[in-house]
Amino acid sequence: MILKEFSKYIQTKNEDIIHKNSTAAKILCDWIKIVINKNPKGHVDKIVHKEIMLAQNKPGDFLIVGKSESGRVLLNALYNYAQSYEHYILSKWLIDKKPKDFTP
């Protein structure tokens, strides 16, 4: 359920991944910040609020941690999914490329 919601979000960021404007880990952090900073309405929002904590300092650096063991497992699953999705998108992009495409 949570992976499905994150999956919908990261799919809208394919171009950012391909053009190296963002990474899957950064997109995951952005999604978590969006979910945590809004009023929880659905089950996904409530679970993320209950299981994940976001700490941010004045310069804008932030840290995301699981509040419990299940929160750490959830974060690990989301991170692994994000990484595998990034590899998938880049491998699809690479399929039609030739070696000459990468020479200066």
N, C-alpha and C positions, 0 to 999 in steps of 0.2 A: 504494500500500500504506500509506504513512504518512498521506496525506490521508484515506484511508478510516478509519483508526483515529481520527484527530482529528475526522473528520466524525461518527463515532458518539458521541464525547464531547460535542461542541458541540450536538448534537441534544438531549441531555438537559438543556441549559441554555436552551431556548427561552423559558421563562417569565421567567428572569432578564434576558434581552435585552429582552423586551416591556415588562417593568415597570421597566426601567432600573436594575436592581440590579447589573448588570454589563454590560460591553461585550465584543464579540468579541475584541478585543485582550487584555483581561484574562483571558478564558476561555482563549485560546491560551497565555498565560503560565502560568496555573494548570496546564494540561495538560502543558506542557513541564516544569514543576517536578515534577509527579507522576512523569512518565516518568524524568526524570534522577535523582530521589531513590530510585528503587527498583532492585533488582538486575535487570539486563537479562536477559530470558528469551527473547523472540522476536526476529525480525529487525527489527521496528520499533524496539523498545527499544535494540537494539545499534546501529542506524544513528543514532538520536537521540543516544545516548551518544557515538558517534564523531564526529559532525558538529556538535553544538551544545554550547556551554559556558554554564553558568549561574554568575554571580557574585552574591553577596549580602553585604550589610554587616550590622552589628549591629542597626540600626533596622528591618531587614526589606526595605529597598529592594534591587532586583535588576536585573541587566543580562543579557540573553540575546544571545549573538553566535554566529555561525558560526565554527567552527575552521578552515575552509578555504573555498575558493570554492564548492565544492558545498554546504557547510553554509550559506553565505550565500544561495545559490539556494533551498535547502530552506526556510529561514526566510522568505524573500520569498514563496515559493509558499504557505506556511502562513498568513502574514499576509494575503495577497491573498484566499485562500479564506475566512478568517475575516471579513474586511470584506464580501465579496460575500454570505456567508451571513447576516450581520447585516442587510444591506439587503434581502435576500430575505424574511426573517422579518418585518421591519417593514413591507414593502410588502404582504405577506399580511394582516397585522394591520390595515392602513389601508384595505383594499378595502371593508369594510362600514361604514366611518365616514362620517358626514355633517359638513358644516361646523359645524352647531350643536353637535356633540359637543365642539368645541374652544373654545367661547365660555364665559367665566367665569360 
